[in-house]
């Protein structure tokens, strides 16, 4: 998920522990593969941008040659250990340059929100499109639209296992038109209790801003308002 900012040192294992329990990566990978096959049946190569710790690749690598890119070196190292047959790179989604092209370039779990501004949104979508092979597709799962962002009550997620406990609690706010989440994590193991703090600031983009970002770089775009779990999905095709 790391898109435009890094996480605290040592946080990758905590991230894995939370989101492998919160998200069904296998089911998401199957949905993504179905979207790919319906629009690019011969696709064989895939670049996962803001790949996090490589969970989607675990399920997509059976039918695609998967590479991954993330801003966090720690996340990339975890992804490499999970998927040694995949190639991983460290870089900023808005300006990375690889001497390779792909049938599919995707960015899931709302990582696009970390670009924050419309100018960087357009720069990033154009950069994803620049890494497409002829006829390739870009798949982007957006963050929330401005009208969907709610400021208010604290939120909490917990993992309660015999030898491993996590409590993630956060508040939400709006700052200069950006969504802000102030996360605090308590992680308990046999070695003691650790505390992590993360502030995440993401841009809120309208459907019109998202679709225009695709069109402005020459990609034909379609918008699925539901997507993987309600945030929607954008699919751009190189023409």
N, C-alpha and C positions, 0 to 999 in steps of 0.2 A: 504493500500500500504506500510505501514511502515515495513521495513524488517530488516535492520541492524543499523538503526539510528533513533533517536527520533525527533519529531517535536517540535516547540516552544510551550510553555504553552498557552493554549487558542486557538490553531490553528485548533482543530478538527472541529469546526463549520464552519470555513472558508473553510477547505478541503471539507466538505460536500456541502457547497454552490456552490463551483466551479464544483466539479466532478459530482454531481447529475444533473447539467445542461449540462456538457460536454459529459458525457457518458450515454448510454442507458443500465442501469444495468439489467432491465427486459429482454431485448432482449439478452444480453450476458448470463444471467442465463438460458434462454431457449436453447441457443446454447450449453452451457455446459451440460445441462441435456440430450440433444440429443446425444452428444458424449459419455456420461456415459452409456446411455441405449443401445447404439449400441455395446458397449464393455463389459459391466457388467450389464446385464438386471435386475439382482436381487439386485443391490446395494441399500442399505437403509441408511447407515451412511456416513457422510461426514465431514471432517475437512478442514476448510478454513484457510490456513496459510498466514500470512500477510493480515489479513481480513479487515484492515482499519476500517471504521465505520459501517461495517455490511450490506452494501447495497445489495450485492449478496444474502445474507442469507434471506432477505425479500422475495425473490421470490423462492429460492430453498427449504425453510423450509416446503413448502406445501407437497413436495414429498420425502423429506429426513429428517432424524434427523441430524441437522447441529450443529457443534461446531466450534468455531473460536479461532484463536491465533494471537496476534500482539505484537510487541515490545513496542508500546506506550500504557501506562495505560490509557491515556485520550481517545484514539481511542477505546479501549476496553470498557470503560464506556459508550461511545456513542452507540456502537454496542449492549451492554446489554439492554440499554433503548429501542432501536428499536426492539430487538428480545428477549424478556424476557424468552421465552421458550427454547432458545439455551444456551449452556454453553460456557463461554469464559475464555481464559487463557492469561496471559501475559508472553512472552518469546521470545528468539532469535531463528529464524528459523533454524539455523545451529546446535543447541544443546539442544533444548527443549526436555523434557521427560514427556510423559503422560502415565499413566497406563491404556491406552485404545488403541484399534486398530479400524481401519475404512475401509469400503469398498472403499472409495475414499478419497485421500488427494490431495488438490489442492492449487496452489499459482498463483494468477492472477495479472494482471496489472503490469507486468514486475518487480515485487518485487524481483525476483531472482537476478536482477542486483546488488542489494545492498551487495551481498556477496563479490563482487569485484574481487576476485582471483580464479583461477581454482581449487586450493586446497580446498578453502571454498565452491566452487560450488559442488565439489564431496562430501564433508562432508555433505552439506545441502541436496542434492538429496538422499544420503544414509539415512539421518535422516528421511526424509519424507517417504521413503520406509520402514523404520523400524516400522512405525506406521500403516502399512497396515495389514488388515486381509488377510487370504489366498485368492488368486485370485483377490486381490484388484488392483486398478489403481492409479497412480500419474499423475496429470495434471498440467503442468507448462507453463505459458505464459512467453516467454523470453523477455529480453530487446533487444536492437538493436545489430546487428552484427557489427564488426569493420568497415567494408566497408560502412555501412549505416549511421554512425555518421557524422553529418555535423557541422562544426565550422563556425561561421560567424554572420549573421544579428540577431539583437534582435527579440524576439517573444513576443506576447501579447495576453492575453485573458481577456475579460471583462464581467461583469454582470451589467446590467443597469436596475434596477427596481425602482419604485417610492420611496421606503423606504430602499433600500439596494443596494449598489454599491460595486463592486470589480474590481480592475485592477491588473492582474498578469502579470508581465513583467520579462523576463529572457534573459540572454546571455548564450552562449555555448562555451566550450573550451575543450581541450584535455590535460590531465595531467598524465604523466607516463603511458600512454596507457588506462586511464580511461576516461569515458565521465563525464564532469562536467557541472552542471547547477546552475547558481547563480540567485535564484528567489527573487523578491521583490513583496510584496503584499500591496496594499492600500485598506482598507476596510472601507466604509463609512456607518454609520447608524445615527439614530436620536441622538445618544449619542456622536457622533463625528467621527473622522477619526483615524484609527489605522494603524500602519505599522508593517509588519512581514518580516523577512528576513530568507531565507533557502538556504543552499548550499547542493546540492545533487550530490554525486559521485557514479557512477555505473560502474561495470565492463562490458566490451564488449566481448562477447563470440561467437565463431564461431559455426556453426552447428555441426562440428566434436567434439568440446569441450563439447557441450551440450549432444549430443548423447552418447559420451563416459562416461560422468558422470552417466548416467542411466545404461549403460551396466556394468560399473565397480562395481556396487553394486547388480548385478544380475537381473536387470529389463529389460525385452524386451521393446524396444522403437520404436515408430513411430513418424514421424515429419510431421506436417501439415504446409506448408510454409505460408499459409494465416492466419489461426487462427481467433481470434475474430475481429481484425481490422487491419490486415496487418503485425503484428509482428511475426506471427507464433504461433505454439503450439506444445508441446511435451507431449505424452501420454506414460507412462511406465506401464507395467503390471508385477505384481509379479507372477513368475512361479516356 
